[in-house]
Amino acid sequence: MGIFKIEGGIRLKGEITPQGAKNEALQILCAVLLTPEKVTINNIPDIIDINKLITLLGNLGVKIQKNGSGSYTFQADDVNIQYLETEAFKQEGGSLRGSIMIVGPLLARFGRGYIPKPGGDKIGRRRLDTHFEGFINLGAKFRYNREDHFYGVEAPDGLTGANMLLDEASVTGTANIVMAAVLAKGKTTVYNAACEPYLQQLCKMLNSMGANITGVGSNLLTIEGVENLGGCEHRILPDMIEIGSWIGLAAMTRSEITIKDVSWDNLGVIPNTFRKLGITLERRGDDIYIPAHEDGYEVKTDIDGSILTIADAPWPGFTPDLLSIVLVVATQARGDVLIHQKMFESRLFFVDKLIDMGAKIMLCDPHRAVVMGHDFKSQLKATTMSSPDIRAGISLLIAALSAKGTSTIQNIEQIDRGYERIDERLRAIGANIIRA
C-alpha cells in the first residue's frame, strides 16, 4: 500500500483547477449502455473508481476509444450480456459502488440486469431498496441470491411506465430508475426524485440522446418513454466536493488560492456554508478566490446566538460528502460548531485521529460531533494515520498539511479513488507531500 508523507505548516499559493465530477461521471458512464451509437464524454476524472468502471464497461463488450486527457468515446453496439453471470463480473462489480447504475440501462435495453452487492466506502448502511423497488414498479421481476449476495432484475417483455414515490431521494437510485424509464413503454413519474446538479446533467444528456424527460432540477420528474436513443457528446461538470476540499485547504493552511472554473451556478449552498465558518471567498468570473486568512476565521452563530449547526441534507441542502471537510476546518475556527451527519452512521469515526493531533472534538454519538476551534493558537500536531474512506482521507490530508511536523497517511488508495493526482497538484501550489 502507498503512503503520503506530508510536511505541514507550509503556506500554499497559486491556482488549482478541479477535476471532473466523480459522482456525475459514474452516472454518465453507465448511460452509454443505453444506445448502440457512439457517445463521447469529456472531462472524465482519472481516478481509481472511474477507471474501474471504464474497465467494467470494456469487459461487457463496450468499445472504448481514448481521445485525449479526460476524453473518451464509447460504443455499446456489441454488449456481452452473458458476462454478467461470470465469476469475474461478480468480483469486478462487487469492488465498486457505482457499478449498481449499470443495472437500469441493461434492464431497459436488454431486458435483464445483474449486480453483486456493490462495494465503496465503509461509512454505514447504504441500502439499495430504492433502486430495485423502482425497477419492480416498472414491471421487472426481482430476485436475490442471499448466499453470494447477487441481485437480479428481469423484464423479457420490456418495461412499462409507472407513477412512483421514492422512499428516499437517493441520487444513484433516481439515476438508475430514470435510465430504465427512458426506454419503457408509456409515461413514468418519479416523485421525491433527487435533484442534484449531477442528476440534472444525466437528464440533460439523456434528452440530447433523444429521451423525453421534463421537470429536470425539481423533485418531480416526468419521463415519456421512447423506442431508442442515439449518440451524443457530453462534458462533465467540475467536482463540487473537490472544490469544497480546496476551500477547506486554503483556510486551514492560511493560504492564498484561486480555484479555477468552478461552475458557480452549480455549487448551491456550498460557498455560503463555508462563509458561515468565517471563511472569506470571492467570486471572480467563474473562479473562487480565497485570500490568506492571516487573522483566522470566526464562526457565525445563529440569529438567536445559539451554536452554529452544519448538517447534511438532500440537494439543495449541504452535501454529506463535505461534512468531513467542514469538521476539519472547524478545528481551527474561532468559535464552536455542531456537525450533524444525518445520513451515514460511521462517517464521523475518523475524528479520533484528529483528536490525536490535538483537535478539541466531542463525539456526541455516531451522527453528531461538537468542534471547539483553536483559532490557530494551538497548531495540530503531526502523526501517523490511515485513510478510512475517500472523504475522511482528504480531510486528514488537509489536517496534516496544516499540522506542525511530518505526518504519514497510510491506505492512500482510498484518497486516489476520488482525487486525481492529488500529490502532484498540491506540490504545484507549494505543498511538501511525497508519495512513497
C-alpha positions as CSV (number, residue, x, y, z in Angstrom):
1,M,0.0,0.0,0.0
2,G,1.2,3.5,-0.7
3,I,1.6,6.3,1.8
4,F,1.8,10.1,1.8
5,K,4.5,11.9,3.8
6,I,3.5,15.5,4.5
7,E,5.5,18.3,5.9
8,G,2.8,20.5,7.5
9,G,2.6,24.2,8.4
10,I,3.6,25.5,4.9
11,R,1.7,28.3,3.3
12,L,0.5,27.5,-0.2
13,K,-0.1,29.9,-3.1
14,G,-1.4,29.6,-6.6
15,E,-4.2,28.3,-8.8
16,I,-5.8,24.9,-8.8
17,T,-8.4,23.5,-11.3
18,P,-10.9,21.0,-10.0
19,Q,-11.2,17.6,-11.8
20,G,-14.4,16.4,-13.5
21,A,-17.1,15.3,-11.0
22,K,-16.7,11.7,-9.8
23,N,-20.3,11.3,-8.9
24,E,-21.5,12.6,-12.2
25,A,-19.1,10.5,-14.2
26,L,-20.3,7.3,-12.6
27,Q,-23.9,8.0,-13.8
28,I,-22.9,9.3,-17.2
29,L,-20.6,6.3,-18.0
30,C,-23.4,3.9,-17.2
31,A,-25.7,5.7,-19.6
32,V,-23.6,4.8,-22.6
33,L,-25.1,1.3,-22.3
34,L,-28.5,2.8,-23.4
35,T,-27.6,3.2,-27.1
36,P,-25.6,1.3,-29.8
37,E,-24.4,4.6,-31.1
38,K,-21.2,6.5,-30.2
39,V,-21.2,8.6,-27.0
40,T,-18.3,11.0,-26.4
41,I,-17.7,12.2,-22.8
42,N,-15.2,14.9,-21.9
43,N,-13.7,16.0,-18.5
44,I,-13.7,12.4,-17.1
45,P,-11.5,12.3,-13.9
46,D,-8.5,10.0,-14.0
47,I,-9.2,8.3,-10.6
48,I,-9.4,4.7,-9.4
49,D,-13.2,4.4,-9.1
50,I,-13.8,5.8,-12.6
51,N,-11.1,3.7,-14.2
52,K,-12.6,0.6,-12.6
53,L,-16.0,1.4,-14.2
54,I,-14.4,2.1,-17.6
55,T,-12.7,-1.3,-17.4
56,L,-16.0,-3.0,-16.4
57,L,-17.7,-1.4,-19.5
58,G,-14.9,-2.7,-21.7
59,N,-15.3,-6.2,-20.2
60,L,-19.0,-6.0,-21.1
61,G,-18.1,-5.5,-24.7
62,V,-18.3,-1.7,-24.9
63,K,-15.8,-0.3,-27.5
64,I,-13.7,2.3,-25.8
65,Q,-11.5,4.9,-27.5
66,K,-9.4,7.4,-25.6
67,N,-9.4,10.7,-27.5
68,G,-7.1,12.6,-25.1
69,S,-6.8,13.6,-21.5
70,G,-10.2,13.1,-19.9
71,S,-12.0,12.4,-23.2
72,Y,-13.3,9.0,-24.3
73,T,-15.7,7.7,-26.9
74,F,-17.9,4.7,-26.0
75,Q,-19.9,2.5,-28.3
76,A,-22.1,-0.2,-26.8
77,D,-23.2,-1.9,-30.1
78,D,-22.0,-5.4,-29.1
79,V,-22.7,-5.8,-25.4
80,N,-21.9,-9.3,-24.0
81,I,-24.8,-9.6,-21.6
82,Q,-23.6,-13.1,-20.6
83,Y,-20.6,-11.5,-18.9
84,L,-23.0,-10.6,-16.0
85,E,-23.2,-14.2,-15.0
86,T,-19.5,-14.9,-14.7
87,E,-17.4,-15.1,-11.6
88,A,-15.1,-12.4,-13.0
89,F,-18.1,-10.0,-13.1
90,K,-19.1,-10.9,-9.5
91,Q,-15.6,-9.9,-8.3
92,E,-15.3,-6.8,-10.5
93,G,-18.8,-5.4,-9.9
94,G,-18.5,-6.0,-6.2
95,S,-15.5,-3.8,-5.9
96,L,-17.2,-0.6,-6.9
97,R,-20.3,1.2,-5.5
98,G,-21.1,2.9,-8.8
99,S,-21.5,-0.4,-10.6
100,I,-25.1,-0.6,-9.3
101,M,-26.0,2.0,-12.0
102,I,-25.4,-0.4,-14.9
103,V,-28.5,-2.3,-13.9
104,G,-31.1,0.3,-15.1
105,P,-29.6,0.7,-18.6
106,L,-29.1,-3.0,-19.1
107,L,-32.6,-3.8,-17.9
108,A,-34.1,-1.2,-20.2
109,R,-32.2,-2.2,-23.3
110,F,-31.6,-5.9,-22.9
111,G,-34.4,-7.0,-20.5
112,R,-32.2,-8.0,-17.7
113,G,-29.5,-6.7,-15.3
114,Y,-27.5,-8.3,-12.5
115,I,-25.1,-7.0,-9.9
116,P,-23.2,-8.3,-6.9
117,K,-23.5,-6.4,-3.7
118,P,-21.5,-3.3,-4.6
119,G,-18.5,-2.1,-2.6
120,G,-17.5,1.5,-1.9
121,D,-16.8,3.5,1.3
122,K,-17.5,1.8,4.6
123,I,-19.4,4.8,6.0
124,G,-22.5,3.0,7.3
125,R,-25.5,1.3,5.8
126,R,-26.2,2.1,2.1
127,R,-29.4,0.5,1.1
128,L,-30.3,-0.5,-2.4
129,D,-34.1,-0.9,-1.9
130,T,-34.9,2.4,-3.8
131,H,-33.2,1.1,-6.9
132,F,-35.0,-2.3,-7.0
133,E,-38.4,-1.0,-5.9
134,G,-38.3,1.4,-8.8
135,F,-37.5,-1.4,-11.3
136,I,-40.3,-3.5,-9.8
137,N,-42.7,-0.6,-10.3
138,L,-41.7,-0.5,-14.0
139,G,-42.6,-4.2,-14.3
140,A,-39.3,-6.0,-13.6
141,K,-39.1,-9.3,-11.7
142,F,-36.6,-9.2,-8.8
143,R,-34.5,-12.0,-7.4
144,Y,-31.8,-12.1,-4.8
145,N,-29.3,-14.8,-4.0
146,R,-28.5,-14.5,-0.4
147,E,-25.7,-17.0,-0.5
148,D,-23.5,-14.9,-2.7
149,H,-25.3,-11.5,-2.4
150,F,-26.2,-11.4,-6.1
151,Y,-29.1,-9.2,-7.2
152,G,-31.1,-9.6,-10.5
153,V,-34.0,-8.0,-12.3
154,E,-35.6,-9.2,-15.5
155,A,-38.2,-7.9,-17.9
156,P,-38.1,-10.0,-21.0
157,D,-41.2,-8.3,-22.4
158,G,-39.9,-4.8,-21.7
159,L,-40.7,-2.2,-19.0
160,T,-43.9,-0.2,-18.6
161,G,-44.1,3.4,-17.3
162,A,-45.5,3.9,-13.8
163,N,-46.1,6.5,-11.2
164,M,-43.9,6.2,-8.2
165,L,-43.0,8.0,-4.9
166,L,-39.4,7.2,-3.9
167,D,-39.0,6.2,-0.2
168,E,-35.8,8.4,-0.2
169,A,-34.3,10.9,-2.5
170,S,-31.4,8.6,-3.5
171,V,-29.2,10.1,-6.2
172,T,-28.0,6.8,-7.6
173,G,-31.5,5.3,-7.1
174,T,-33.1,8.2,-9.1
175,A,-30.4,7.9,-11.8
176,N,-30.9,4.1,-12.1
177,I,-34.7,4.5,-12.3
178,V,-34.5,7.3,-14.9
179,M,-32.2,5.3,-17.1
180,A,-34.6,2.4,-17.0
181,A,-37.7,4.5,-17.6
182,V,-36.4,6.4,-20.7
183,L,-36.9,3.2,-22.8
184,A,-40.1,2.0,-21.0
185,K,-43.5,2.0,-22.7
186,G,-45.6,5.0,-21.7
187,K,-45.1,7.6,-19.1
188,T,-43.3,7.4,-15.8
189,T,-43.4,10.0,-13.0
190,V,-40.8,9.9,-10.2
191,Y,-41.7,12.0,-7.1
192,N,-39.2,12.7,-4.4
193,A,-36.5,12.3,-7.0
194,A,-33.0,13.5,-6.3
195,C,-32.3,16.8,-8.0
196,E,-28.5,17.3,-7.6
197,P,-26.7,19.0,-10.4
198,Y,-25.1,15.7,-11.4
199,L,-28.6,14.1,-11.8
200,Q,-29.7,17.1,-13.8
201,Q,-26.6,16.6,-16.0
202,L,-27.6,13.0,-16.6
203,C,-31.2,14.0,-17.6
204,K,-29.8,16.7,-20.0
205,M,-27.5,14.2,-21.6
206,L,-30.3,11.6,-22.0
207,N,-32.5,14.3,-23.6
208,S,-29.8,15.1,-26.0
209,M,-29.8,11.4,-26.9
210,G,-33.5,11.6,-27.7
211,A,-35.1,10.9,-24.3
212,N,-38.1,12.9,-23.2
213,I,-37.6,14.0,-19.5
214,T,-39.3,17.0,-18.0
215,G,-39.1,18.5,-14.5
216,V,-35.3,18.4,-14.6
217,G,-34.0,20.2,-11.5
218,S,-37.1,19.5,-9.4
219,N,-38.1,16.5,-7.3
220,L,-40.8,15.5,-9.7
221,L,-39.6,14.0,-13.0
222,T,-41.8,13.0,-15.9
223,I,-40.4,10.6,-18.4
224,E,-42.1,9.7,-21.7
225,G,-40.6,6.5,-22.9
226,V,-39.0,6.4,-26.4
227,E,-38.1,3.4,-28.5
228,N,-34.4,4.0,-28.8
229,L,-31.7,6.6,-28.0
230,G,-28.9,7.9,-30.2
231,G,-25.4,9.1,-29.6
232,C,-24.2,12.4,-28.2
233,E,-21.3,14.4,-26.8
234,H,-21.3,15.5,-23.1
235,R,-19.0,17.4,-20.8
236,I,-18.9,16.6,-17.1
237,L,-19.1,19.4,-14.5
238,P,-16.2,20.3,-12.2
239,D,-16.3,18.3,-8.9
240,M,-18.1,20.3,-6.2
241,I,-16.6,18.0,-3.5
242,E,-13.1,18.7,-4.7
243,I,-13.9,22.5,-4.8
244,G,-15.1,22.3,-1.2
245,S,-11.9,20.4,-0.3
246,W,-9.7,23.2,-1.8
247,I,-11.7,25.9,0.1
248,G,-11.0,24.0,3.3
249,L,-7.4,23.5,2.5
250,A,-6.9,27.2,1.8
251,A,-8.5,28.2,5.2
252,M,-6.6,25.6,7.3
253,T,-3.2,26.5,5.8
254,R,-4.0,30.2,5.7
255,S,-3.1,30.2,2.0
256,E,-4.0,32.4,-0.9
257,I,-5.5,30.1,-3.5
258,T,-7.7,30.6,-6.6
259,I,-9.9,27.7,-7.6
260,K,-10.4,27.9,-11.4
261,D,-13.6,27.2,-13.4
262,V,-15.8,26.0,-10.6
263,S,-19.3,26.4,-12.3
264,W,-20.6,28.7,-9.6
265,D,-24.2,28.2,-10.6
266,N,-24.0,24.5,-9.7
267,L,-22.4,25.0,-6.2
268,G,-25.6,25.6,-4.3
269,V,-25.1,26.4,-0.6
270,I,-21.5,25.3,-0.5
271,P,-19.9,28.8,-0.7
272,N,-22.3,30.2,2.0
273,T,-21.7,27.2,4.3
274,F,-18.0,27.9,4.3
275,R,-18.8,31.6,4.8
276,K,-20.7,30.7,8.0
277,L,-17.4,29.3,9.3
278,G,-15.9,32.8,8.7
279,I,-14.0,31.9,5.6
280,T,-13.7,34.7,3.0
281,L,-14.2,33.7,-0.6
282,E,-14.8,35.9,-3.6
283,R,-16.4,35.2,-6.9
284,R,-14.1,36.3,-9.8
285,G,-15.8,35.4,-13.0
286,D,-16.2,31.6,-12.7
287,D,-13.3,31.3,-10.2
288,I,-13.2,31.3,-6.4
289,Y,-10.5,33.4,-4.8
290,I,-9.6,32.7,-1.2
291,P,-7.2,35.2,0.5
292,A,-4.7,34.2,3.1
293,H,-6.6,34.2,6.4
294,E,-3.9,35.9,8.5
295,D,-6.3,36.6,11.4
296,G,-8.0,33.3,11.2
297,Y,-11.8,32.9,10.7
298,E,-14.6,33.4,13.1
299,V,-17.7,31.2,13.2
300,K,-21.0,32.9,12.8
301,T,-23.6,32.0,15.4
302,D,-27.3,31.6,14.6
303,I,-29.6,34.6,14.8
304,D,-30.5,33.8,18.4
305,G,-26.9,33.4,19.4
306,S,-27.0,29.6,19.6
307,I,-24.2,27.4,18.4
308,L,-23.8,27.1,14.6
309,T,-25.1,23.7,13.4
310,I,-24.0,22.4,10.0
311,A,-26.0,19.3,8.8
312,D,-26.2,17.4,5.6
313,A,-29.4,17.2,3.6
314,P,-30.5,16.1,0.1
315,W,-29.9,18.8,-2.6
316,P,-30.3,21.7,-2.4
317,G,-29.1,21.1,1.1
318,F,-25.5,20.7,2.1
319,T,-23.8,17.6,0.7
320,P,-22.8,14.9,3.2
321,D,-19.6,14.4,1.3
322,L,-18.3,17.8,2.5
323,L,-19.1,17.4,6.2
324,S,-15.8,15.8,6.9
325,I,-14.0,18.8,5.4
326,V,-16.1,21.3,7.4
327,L,-15.4,19.4,10.6
328,V,-11.6,19.6,10.0
329,V,-11.8,23.3,9.1
330,A,-13.8,24.0,12.3
331,T,-10.9,22.7,14.4
332,Q,-9.0,26.0,13.8
333,A,-12.0,28.3,13.7
334,R,-12.7,31.0,16.3
335,G,-15.9,29.5,17.9
336,D,-17.7,26.2,18.2
337,V,-19.6,24.2,15.6
338,L,-22.0,21.3,15.9
339,I,-21.6,18.9,13.0
340,H,-24.7,16.7,12.4
341,Q,-24.1,13.9,9.9
342,K,-27.6,12.5,9.4
343,M,-27.2,10.1,6.5
344,F,-24.3,7.8,7.5
345,E,-23.7,6.4,10.9
346,S,-20.0,5.6,10.5
347,R,-18.7,8.7,8.8
348,L,-17.6,10.6,11.9
349,F,-15.5,7.9,13.4
350,F,-12.3,9.3,11.9
351,V,-12.4,12.2,14.4
352,D,-10.3,10.1,16.9
353,K,-7.4,10.7,14.5
354,L,-8.0,14.5,14.7
355,I,-8.2,14.3,18.5
356,D,-4.8,12.5,18.5
357,M,-3.5,15.5,16.6
358,G,-4.7,17.9,19.3
359,A,-8.1,18.9,17.9
360,K,-10.9,19.6,20.5
361,I,-13.8,17.5,19.4
362,M,-16.5,15.9,21.4
363,L,-18.2,13.0,19.6
364,C,-21.8,13.0,21.0
365,D,-23.0,9.9,19.1
366,P,-22.4,8.3,15.7
367,H,-24.1,11.2,14.0
368,R,-23.0,14.4,15.9
369,A,-19.8,16.0,17.0
370,V,-19.1,19.3,18.6
371,V,-15.9,21.0,17.5
372,M,-14.3,23.7,19.7
373,G,-11.9,25.7,17.4
374,H,-8.3,26.5,18.4
375,D,-8.3,29.8,16.5
376,F,-4.7,28.9,15.4
377,K,-3.5,29.5,18.9
378,S,-2.6,25.8,19.1
379,Q,-1.4,24.1,16.0
380,L,-2.4,20.5,15.2
381,K,0.5,18.0,15.7
382,A,1.8,15.7,13.1
383,T,1.0,12.0,13.4
384,T,0.7,8.7,11.6
385,M,-2.8,7.8,10.4
386,S,-4.7,5.7,8.0
387,S,-7.4,6.8,5.5
388,P,-10.7,5.0,6.2
389,D,-12.6,6.4,3.2
390,I,-12.3,8.9,0.4
391,R,-13.7,12.0,2.2
392,A,-12.2,11.2,5.6
393,G,-8.9,10.6,3.8
394,I,-8.9,14.1,2.2
395,S,-9.9,15.7,5.5
396,L,-6.9,14.0,7.3
397,L,-4.7,15.2,4.4
398,I,-5.8,18.8,4.9
399,A,-5.2,18.4,8.7
400,A,-1.7,17.1,8.0
401,L,-0.9,20.0,5.7
402,S,-1.8,22.4,8.5
403,A,-0.1,20.5,11.3
404,K,3.3,21.0,12.8
405,G,5.8,18.4,11.7
406,T,5.8,15.5,9.3
407,S,2.7,13.3,9.1
408,T,2.3,9.9,7.4
409,I,-1.0,8.9,5.9
410,Q,-1.5,5.2,5.1
411,N,-4.0,3.5,2.8
412,I,-3.9,6.4,0.4
413,E,-5.6,4.3,-2.3
414,Q,-8.8,5.4,-0.6
415,I,-7.9,9.0,-1.5
416,D,-6.8,8.1,-5.0
417,R,-10.3,6.6,-5.5
418,G,-11.7,10.1,-5.6
419,Y,-8.9,12.6,-6.2
420,E,-6.8,12.8,-9.4
421,R,-3.0,13.0,-9.0
422,I,-3.6,14.9,-5.8
423,D,0.0,14.9,-4.6
424,E,1.2,16.4,-7.9
425,R,-1.4,19.1,-7.9
426,L,-0.7,20.0,-4.3
427,R,3.0,20.2,-5.0
428,A,2.3,22.7,-7.8
429,I,1.0,25.2,-5.3
430,G,3.8,24.7,-2.8
431,A,2.8,21.7,-0.6
432,N,5.6,19.4,0.7
433,I,4.0,16.0,0.0
434,I,5.7,12.8,-1.1
435,R,4.1,9.6,-2.3
436,A,6.0,6.5,-1.2
